[in-house]
Amino acid sequence: MPVTGLTLGKFAPLHRGHQLVIDTALCQVDKLVVVVYDCDELPECPLSVRANWISTLYPQVQIVLAKDAPKQTGYSPAITALHDQYLQTLLKDEHIDYFFSSESYGEHVSLALNCIDVRVDQYRLQVPISGTKIRKNISAHQEFLCPLVFNDLISKVSHQVVAKLPAT
């Protein structure tokens, strides 16, 4: 039976930290499932665009779209249980051996899926960035984005800005 890994996120946008997690996982498993969540914080890049970044850069991974995932965030027992149950249902046909993340939620997700929790650069020492920082100033953090993602973001954001300018 092939060794299967899982990682997940909004990938809003996909950055070098996410890529470190994916690359690390690919070195340790035969099959990698990547769950891509919907994201309200980056409306100019919908789920399909963000999933395409991953499938373009990592054609060997299996992408699962989390279109109807819970929107609640936080670490309360109720929210944790909600997300765990969602993932159990979403991945009911997958046997997951390892869960790769850089987040503390790795503990409860790995318990819910009965797999091994693997943390990758949890304290962001190798890749000191977050999606939140990038969304605040894309150009200032360009070094943490592969050209595919950066160019896509800049063209989509520029298009939105131009569309919002008053006609002269």
Secondary structure, DSSP 8 states (H G I E B T S, - for coil): ---EEEEEE--TT--HHHHHHHHHHHTT-SEEEEEEE--SS-TTS-HHHHHHHHHHH-TTSEEEEETT-----S--HHHHHHHHHHHHHHTTT----EEEESSTTHHHHHHHHTSEEEESSTT-SSS---HHHHHH-TGGGGGGS-HHHHHHHHHHHHHHHHHHS---
